[in-house]
Amino acid sequence: MTKKSDIERWSDVVQQMNAAEVPANTVPLHVLLGAEAISRQAQEALLLRNKLAALLVERMGLVRSAARFVFRSQPEIVREVTSAYERRKRAAARRSKAQPGPAPAAPPPAAPSPAVPAAPLDG
């Protein structure tokens, strides 16, 4: 049995997806092809891409955090330089923290285990 080329594997995947009517962006590539079907070079490229994306997100967070601090007295600038998603998330956290929620129910006291039986044993 000969090994399939990348093009043949991709063709098979596309045919399977069309038959199943599954949008391409909902199924990860490694699930479709299997981890061993992705070449070593592709795995390394994905790893590098993911590391770079994580660094970029981290740096963007640092810059936005600094901008929030520097322009804290100018809300219109803060709105321009910060993420709307993060602002909504922080606002929701502040609202939930400010609302007095119901007090957590105290667990019932543990029933003491009697050392002496409640009724005399007939024996």
N, C-alpha and C positions, 0 to 999 in steps of 0.2 A: 504494500500500500504506500503510495507516495504522499509526501507531506503537502498540504495545501499551502498555496502562497497567501500572502496577506490580502491580496485583492480577492481571491476566492473566498477567504474567510469573511471579509467584509461583505461580499456579495451574499453569502449565506445569511449573515446577520440581518442585512437589509430585507431579504426575502422573508425571514422569520418575523421581523418586526411588522412588515406589511401584512403578513398573514394574520398576525395577532392584533393588528391595528393599535399598536402601542406607540405613543410619541417617542421619538428618539431621545429626547432629553430627560426622560423619566427613568431610564434604565442605565445604570453605570456600565461602562465598557467592560470592566473586569468580570461583571456578572454575565454579560452576553458572550464574551469570548473565553472566559476562564482566565485565571491569573497567569497560567503558563503560556497562554496564547499571546500575551502582550510581550513584545521583545524586551530584552534587558535594557536596551537603549531607550525605549519608550518609558519603561518604568523609572529610569533615572531622570528622564526629562520631566515626568509627572512629579517626582519627588522634588526636583529643583523648583519647578513652577509653584508647587504648594508652599515650599519654604519661602520663596520670594513673595508670594501673596500674603503669607502670614506676617513677614517683616513689613510689608507695605501697610497693611492694616494697623499694625502696632505703631508705626511711625505716624500714620494719619491720626491715630488716637492721641498721640503725644502732642502733635501740632495743634489739634483742635482743643485739647485740654489747656495748652498754653495760651491759645487765642481767647478761650473763655475767661481765663484769669486776667490777661492783659487788658481785654476790652470789657471787663465786667461792669463798668459804669456806662457802657454804650450798648444797650441791648440790640439796637438795629444792626450793629456790626457783628455782634455775637451770633445773631440769626443767620448772617451771611456766611460765616466761617465755620459753623458747626453743623453737624448732621441732624436733620429733622427727626430721623428715627431715634437717635440717641437723646435728643431733647424730649421727645414724647416718652421715652422709656424712663428718663430721670423724673419727669413730671409725674408719671404714674406711680413711681416708687415713693415720691414725696407725698402724694395723695394717700396712698395706702398706709404709709407710716403715720400720717396725721390723723387718720380716722381711727377713733377708738373702736377696735374690734371687740367682739364678745370675748370675755375672759375665758381662757382655756379651762375646761372642766377639770376639777381636781379629781384624781383617782380615788375611788372609795377606799376607806381604810381597810387594811388587811385584817381578816378575821383571825383572832388569836387561836392557835391550836391548843386545846386543853390538854394538860398533862394528865388529868384525872378524867375518866369517862363521866359523862353527865348522868348516866343511869348505872346503878350497880349491875355488875354482870352476875348472872345466875350460873352457878357452875358447880 
